[in-house]
């Protein structure tokens, strides 16, 4: 069973919004923290946002005030609401745990393209 399945990406104009979803395998959602990352081909992966089971969040400076991470523990889903998107937000977006030592197998990710 694929542990992480991301969806919700697409093409949007600058200033637009998208909501990404990450469904976590039912057998492994006891992980305490979750995170969203983004990565372009050939570039380093960037940690975008993290969330604890209780809902405490942290954000990269580049997305603070525009992105909101949330989670629905009953649905085993983590969300990333992205508002006021910029061209530099164009990337593949992935979810996983925030600690590399605890990374699950990476999912396929979901592609976000911001362009006029």
C-alpha positions in Angstrom: 0.0 0.0 0.0 1.3 3.4 -1.0 1.9 5.3 2.3 1.4 8.8 0.9 -0.8 10.0 -2.0 -0.8 13.7 -2.9 -3.3 15.5 -5.1 -4.8 18.9 -5.8 -2.1 20.5 -7.9 -2.7 22.2 -11.2 -2.1 25.3 -13.3 -3.2 28.6 -11.8 -2.5 32.3 -12.5 -0.5 34.5 -10.1 -2.6 35.5 -7.2 -4.7 32.4 -7.4 -5.3 29.6 -4.9 -5.0 25.8 -4.7 -5.7 23.3 -2.0 -3.4 20.3 -1.8 -4.3 17.0 -0.1 -2.2 14.2 1.2 -3.8 10.9 2.2 -1.7 8.9 4.6 -1.9 5.1 4.7 -4.4 4.0 7.3 -1.7 1.8 8.9 0.8 4.5 9.6 -1.1 7.6 10.7 0.3 7.4 14.2 3.2 9.6 13.1 3.2 12.6 15.4 4.1 15.4 12.9 3.5 15.9 9.2 5.0 18.3 6.6 4.7 19.6 3.1 7.8 19.9 0.9 8.4 21.2 -2.5 11.1 20.4 -5.1 11.9 21.3 -8.6 13.8 18.7 -10.8 17.5 18.9 -10.0 17.0 21.2 -7.1 17.1 20.7 -3.3 13.9 19.8 -1.5 12.5 22.6 0.6 10.5 22.2 3.7 7.4 24.4 3.3 5.2 23.7 6.4 4.8 21.4 9.4 2.0 20.5 11.7 1.7 18.5 14.9 -1.2 16.3 15.8 -2.5 19.0 18.0 -2.4 21.5 15.2 0.7 23.6 16.0 2.2 24.8 12.7 5.4 26.2 11.3 6.1 27.7 7.9 9.0 28.6 5.7 9.5 32.4 5.5 8.8 32.2 1.7 5.2 31.1 2.3 4.3 32.6 5.7 1.0 34.4 5.5 0.0 32.8 2.2 0.0 29.0 2.9 -1.9 27.2 5.6 -1.3 23.6 6.6 -4.0 21.6 8.4 -4.8 18.0 9.1 -7.9 15.9 9.6 -6.8 13.0 11.8 -10.1 11.1 11.3 -9.7 11.2 7.5 -5.9 10.7 7.8 -5.4 13.6 5.5 -3.0 16.6 5.6 -3.9 19.7 3.6 -2.0 22.7 2.2 -4.1 25.7 1.4 -2.1 28.0 -0.9 -3.3 31.5 -1.5 -1.8 34.5 -3.4 0.3 32.1 -5.4 3.5 33.4 -7.1 5.4 32.1 -10.1 8.2 31.1 -7.7 5.8 28.7 -6.0 5.9 26.5 -9.1 7.2 23.1 -8.0 6.3 19.5 -7.3 4.7 19.3 -3.8 5.2 16.3 -1.5 4.1 15.4 2.0 6.1 13.3 4.5 7.3 13.6 8.1 9.4 16.6 8.9 12.3 14.5 10.2 14.5 12.8 7.6 15.2 9.9 9.9 11.5 9.2 9.9 10.7 9.7 6.2 8.2 7.3 4.7 8.5 6.2 1.0 7.9 9.3 -1.0 4.7 9.6 -3.0 4.4 10.8 -6.6 3.7 14.3 -5.4 1.4 16.8 -7.1 2.6 19.4 -9.6 1.8 23.1 -9.1 2.4 25.5 -11.9 1.8 29.3 -11.4 1.8 31.2 -14.7 -0.1 33.9 -16.5 
